[in-house]
Amino acid sequence: MSGDLVPERRDLRVSHEERDQVAEQLRMAAGDGRLTMEELDQRLEVALGARTYGELEAVLRDLPPAAGAARVPAPAPKELIRLKATSGQIRRDGAWAVPSRLEVEIASGSAVLDFTQALITQPALDLSVAVGSGQLSLIVPPDVAVDVGSVTVRSGSVRQRVRLDPGTPVRLMVTVSGSVKSGSVVVRRPRRSFWDWLRRRPLP
């Protein structure tokens, strides 16, 4: 398996500007009496030396939103991401940043793109696929629509198991193009685990 892998948000690198923004939030929290001067000094040292979003979020974790908690700037999504699977699996789930263009090449492996909790900042995604004997699965919530009408199929299959309910606002339109040889492309809704089903929890 190889490709342009997207790291978890907490592992992405931060800029000087983002460190300065968090430092200012900490100073405001100290001014409000939420941090002692000793705590401020300790957290400023961590914030100004932070390399990743996870390190910045740690110094804001116990502060309320008014003091800047959970306001670490989100990383900007890439314009183009290329993913390639030979015999392994590629999986994108959780809070991954959706680009405006995505190219997926699968030889005999598989890829899963789960949009359920994805960070969506633009209304459209151009998804180009080249599937050999593997499988590409798109897991989409109700407000994400997928058009697979431009996919060329040889001996494989394209299965669209999602129908958009009338009147549902579309947050992201995914247009899929490319080719499928003997593999498959599947578009489906999220599934509940056994324990979620047993406890009658709704779909994510």
C-alpha positions in Angstrom: 0.0 0.0 0.0 1.2 3.4 -0.9 -0.1 6.9 -1.6 -0.6 10.4 -0.3 -1.7 9.5 3.2 -3.6 12.1 5.2 -2.4 12.2 8.8 -4.8 12.7 11.7 -5.6 16.3 12.5 -3.8 16.2 15.9 -0.6 15.1 14.1 -0.5 17.9 11.5 2.1 20.6 11.9 1.1 24.1 13.1 2.4 27.5 11.9 4.0 30.4 13.9 0.7 32.4 13.5 -1.3 29.5 15.1 1.1 29.3 18.0 0.7 33.0 18.6 -3.1 32.8 18.4 -3.2 30.1 21.1 -0.7 32.1 23.2 -3.0 35.1 23.1 -6.0 32.9 24.1 -4.0 31.7 27.1 -3.1 35.3 28.1 -6.8 36.2 27.9 -7.7 33.2 30.1 -5.2 34.3 32.7 -6.6 37.8 32.6 -10.0 36.4 33.3 -8.6 34.6 36.4 -8.9 31.1 34.8 -5.1 30.5 35.0 -2.5 31.4 37.6 0.6 33.1 36.5 2.6 29.9 37.0 0.1 27.9 34.9 0.2 30.6 32.2 4.0 30.4 32.1 3.9 26.6 31.8 1.3 26.6 29.0 2.9 29.4 27.1 6.1 27.5 27.0 4.3 24.4 25.6 2.2 26.5 23.1 5.1 28.5 21.7 7.2 25.3 21.3 4.3 23.2 19.9 4.8 21.4 16.6 1.3 19.8 16.1 -2.3 20.7 16.6 -2.5 18.0 19.3 0.0 19.8 21.5 -1.9 23.1 21.1 -5.2 21.6 21.9 -3.8 20.1 25.1 -3.1 23.5 26.6 -6.7 24.6 25.9 -8.5 21.4 26.8 -9.8 22.5 30.3 -10.7 26.1 29.2 -14.3 27.0 28.3 -15.1 28.2 24.7 -15.2 31.8 25.9 -11.6 31.5 26.8 -10.7 30.0 23.5 -11.0 26.3 24.1 -11.3 24.1 20.9 -10.5 27.1 18.8 -7.2 25.9 17.4 -7.4 26.8 13.7 -8.3 23.8 11.4 -5.8 22.8 8.8 -6.8 23.8 5.3 -7.7 20.8 3.1 -5.4 19.9 0.2 -6.6 20.7 -3.3 -5.6 17.3 -4.7 -4.9 14.0 -2.9 -3.8 10.8 -4.6 -4.3 7.4 -3.0 -2.9 4.1 -4.3 -3.5 0.6 -3.1 -1.8 -2.4 -4.6 -2.7 -5.4 -2.3 -3.5 -3.6 1.0 -6.2 -1.3 2.3 -6.5 2.5 2.4 -9.0 3.9 4.8 -10.1 7.5 5.4 -12.5 8.0 8.4 -13.1 10.2 11.4 -12.2 13.9 11.0 -10.2 13.7 7.7 -10.1 16.8 5.5 -11.9 16.4 2.2 -10.0 17.9 -0.7 -11.6 19.4 -3.8 -10.1 16.7 -6.0 -9.3 13.1 -5.1 -7.6 10.4 -7.3 -7.9 6.8 -6.1 -6.1 3.9 -7.9 -6.7 0.4 -6.7 -5.0 -2.7 -8.2 -6.1 -5.6 -6.1 -6.5 -4.0 -2.7 -9.3 -1.9 -1.3 -10.1 1.6 -0.2 -12.8 3.0 2.2 -13.8 6.7 2.1 -16.0 7.4 5.1 -17.6 10.9 4.9 -19.6 10.5 8.1 -17.4 12.7 10.3 -15.2 14.2 7.5 -14.2 17.9 7.6 -16.1 19.3 4.6 -15.2 22.9 3.6 -16.3 23.0 -0.1 -19.6 22.0 -1.8 -18.1 19.6 -4.4 -15.6 16.8 -4.7 -14.2 15.5 -8.0 -13.4 11.9 -7.4 -11.4 10.1 -10.1 -11.1 6.3 -9.8 -9.1 3.5 -11.5 -10.2 0.2 -10.0 -8.6 -3.1 -11.1 -9.8 -6.2 -9.2 -10.2 -4.4 -5.9 -13.0 -2.5 -4.2 -13.8 1.1 -3.4 -16.4 1.8 -0.7 -17.9 5.3 -0.2 -19.7 5.6 3.1 -21.9 8.7 3.1 -24.3 10.4 5.5 -27.7 11.7 4.3 -26.4 15.2 3.3 -23.7 13.9 1.0 -24.8 13.0 -2.5 -22.8 10.8 -4.9 -23.1 10.7 -8.7 -21.5 7.6 -10.3 -22.9 8.1 -13.8 -19.6 8.8 -15.4 -17.8 5.6 -14.3 -16.9 3.1 -17.1 -17.5 -0.5 -16.1 -16.0 -3.6 -17.9 -16.6 -6.8 -16.0 -16.9 -5.3 -12.6 -19.8 -3.4 -10.9 -20.9 0.0 -9.5 -23.5 -0.3 -6.8 -25.3 2.8 -5.7 -27.2 1.9 -2.5 -28.0 5.4 -1.5 -30.9 7.5 -2.6 -31.2 11.2 -1.6 -34.4 11.9 0.2 -36.5 14.8 -1.5 -35.8 18.1 0.2 -32.6 17.0 1.9 -30.0 19.8 1.7 -26.8 18.6 0.1 -23.6 19.6 2.0 -21.2 17.8 -0.4 -21.7 16.6 -4.0 -19.3 13.9 -5.0 -18.9 13.3 -8.7 -17.2 10.0 -9.5 -15.5 9.4 -12.9 -13.0 6.9 -14.2 -13.1 3.1 -14.8 -13.7 -0.2 -13.1 -12.3 -3.4 -14.6 -13.2 -6.5 -12.6 -13.5 -4.8 -9.3 -16.3 -2.8 -7.8 -17.4 0.6 -6.4 -20.0 0.7 -3.7 -21.9 3.7 -2.3 -23.7 3.0 1.0 -24.9 4.5 4.3 -23.0 4.0 7.6 -23.7 0.8 9.5 -24.4 0.3 13.1 -22.2 -2.1 15.1 -23.7 -5.1 16.9 -23.6 -3.2 20.2 -25.2 -0.1 18.7 -28.0 -2.2 17.3 -28.4 -4.0 20.6 -28.7 -0.7 22.4 -30.9 0.8 19.7 -28.5 3.6 19.0 -29.2 5.5 15.8 -26.9 5.5 12.8 -23.9 7.9 13.1 
